[in-house]
């Protein structure tokens, strides 16, 4: 099984269909921290670096919601970001992005 499939499977199994709470709690429950941390580069960019990059971008909320839902590659290097399982609601993704963008 590929690393991407493992991450997606782990997220699907542990996220549940009704994640509740604030963005930071959702990030933990959705297994985002498998690849991201707040301060330093891991497999993916640190949350604070994402917030800094999109600080003045008015379209950042919608763009990051799409990126989390659909996955993608190339914005932060060669490591692709897998699509988020449907078990994580669009509202939860919205809360996650709001939390990430609030970091300074």
C-alpha positions, 0 to 999 in steps of 0.5 A: 500500500502506498504512503498516500493510501495509508494516509487517506485510510488512516484519516477515513478511519479516525476522522468520523463523519461528524468532527466537532470542535475548533480548527485545531481539534479538527486538524488533530482528529483529521490526521492533518498532523501526520504531514503538517505541524505548526512550526517546522517543515515535516512532510508538508509545510508548517501551518504557520508558513501556510498562513504567512504565504496566504496572509494577504490573499483574499481568495485563500479561504476558498482555494485552501478548502478546495486544496484540502478536499481535492488534494494536489501537488507542486505548491510546496514541493514534490510531495503530493497532498492526498484528497481528504476523505468524504467522512470529513465534512466541508464545514470541518474543512472550512473550520480547519482553513480558518484556524490555519489562516488565523495563525501568526 
